[in-house]
Amino acid sequence: MSKKLYRSVSDRKISGVCAGVADYFNTDATLIRLIYVFITIFGTAIIGGVLFYFLCAFIIPSE
């Protein structure tokens, strides 16, 4: 049985992308959120990180 990536419906802050990724990798959603924020803020393209999040929210189906 293969795992599929879905946006979380029950554990969402904005659209459930980070919680869905956390469920996929079987880890804590808060850890994924902190990693995402750290990469977005300290990365070279803040707009790119925000755009990537909303693209994922549009592309990844809801569970």
Sequence and secondary structure as in RCSB ss.txt:
>XXXX:A:sequence
MSKKLYRSVSDRKISGVCAGVADYFNTDATLIRLIYVFITIFGTAIIGGVLFYFLCAFIIPSE
>XXXX:A:secstr
      B SSS SSSSHHHHHHHHHTS HHHHHHHHHHHHHHSS HHHHHHHHHHHHHHS B 
